[in-house]
Amino acid sequence: MKVFLVSCQTVYALCLLPWFTIWGLTLMGFANGINWFSLAITGFVTLYPIMVIVCSIFAWQFRTKRRRAAIILNLIPMLWILLVGYQLLS
């Protein structure tokens, strides 16, 4: 279980490097004014590091008594990685 948590969180930490660039690009959506789409995209991208921290803390707390909950919580930030990766590849 510890190997799974550490390996997933290493991937999350490595994904923080390109996250800064992607986050900066989403801020360019406000160049033509504030609209709901730009706010939604920027909010979604901004939540990634927050979710990594929160989900990692809870996953480590649940790792001994609630293993399934720890795995599910630890995989929530993977949704951001998969969605951004899918958009970059298409």
DADA-V400940 format. One record per pair of residues at least 24 apart in sequence whose C-alpha atoms are under 10 Angstrom apart, sorted by the first residue. I is the first residue (numbers start at 1). J is the second residue. D is the distance in Angstrom with one decimal. If there is no record, write none. Layout:
<<I;J;D> <I;J;D>>
//
This chain:
<<1;60;9.6> <1;63;7.1> <1;64;8.7> <1;67;8.0> <1;70;9.1> <1;71;8.5> <2;60;8.5> <2;63;8.0> <2;64;9.9> <4;71;8.4> <4;74;9.1> <5;56;8.0> <5;59;7.8> <5;60;7.7> <5;63;8.8> <5;70;8.7> <5;71;7.9> <5;74;7.0> <5;75;9.3> <6;56;9.5> <6;60;9.8> <6;74;10.0> <8;56;9.4> <8;71;10.0> <8;74;7.4> <8;75;7.8> <8;77;9.4> <8;78;8.5> <9;52;7.9> <9;53;9.4> <9;55;9.9> <9;56;7.4> <9;74;8.0> <9;75;9.4> <9;77;9.4> <9;78;9.8> <11;78;9.1> <11;81;9.4> <12;48;9.2> <12;49;8.6> <12;52;7.0> <12;53;9.7> <12;56;9.9> <12;77;7.6> <12;78;7.8> <12;80;9.8> <12;81;8.3> <13;49;8.9> <13;52;8.6> <15;48;9.7> <15;49;9.6> <15;80;9.9> <15;81;7.6> <16;48;8.6> <16;49;7.3> <16;52;9.7> <19;45;8.0> <19;46;9.0> <19;48;8.3> <19;49;8.7> <19;81;9.6> <19;84;9.7> <20;45;9.6> <20;46;9.6> <22;46;9.7> <22;84;9.2> <23;48;9.8> <44;80;8.5> <45;80;7.9> <45;84;9.2> <47;77;9.3> <47;80;9.1> <48;76;9.8> <48;77;6.6> <48;78;9.4> <48;79;9.4> <48;80;6.7> <48;81;8.9> <49;77;8.5> <50;77;9.3> <51;76;7.7> <51;77;6.1> <51;78;9.9> <51;80;9.6> <52;76;8.2> <52;77;5.7> <52;78;9.0> <52;80;10.0> <53;77;9.4>>
//
